[in-house]
Amino acid sequence: MTIPKKAPISLLQSTKKVLSSLGIFAAGTSVFSLFYLLANWLVLTFQLSFPVGLVGCIGCLLFFILVKRIPNFMVRASKPLLGHMSLFFVPAVIAIVEFKSSLAEHWIAMLLAIFVATLLAFLITLLIAKYTIGNAGR
């Protein structure tokens, strides 16, 4: 029994494949950038007290709900971002250093707030999981 061999990919075919992937990545990155710019405009125009990133994420979520799916080009553009998610915590660490005196003054309140918020998040997640798992069997 012989195994059929695959035809070698030509340089032109591989170049087309790479350019196609880059184009899809660029399209997804452009859409994410447009959501950010739109969110920045909304925050500045209406003087919202929300972070631009949060408004952009809400806009992205509303877009996904509107189209009832996540477009493939946005999935492909988000994979490298998600792969380097740890870099997004660098500003938070820098903020801790910058607000060190305030944290030293109110450390008990901060610790209590972190503990209570974490506990509430776990509790809400547990209740949602119980509800969805319970309804899945019906």
Helices and strands as residue ranges (DSSP letters): H 11-45, H 52-67, H 72-83, G 85-89, H 90-98, H 100-105, H 107-136
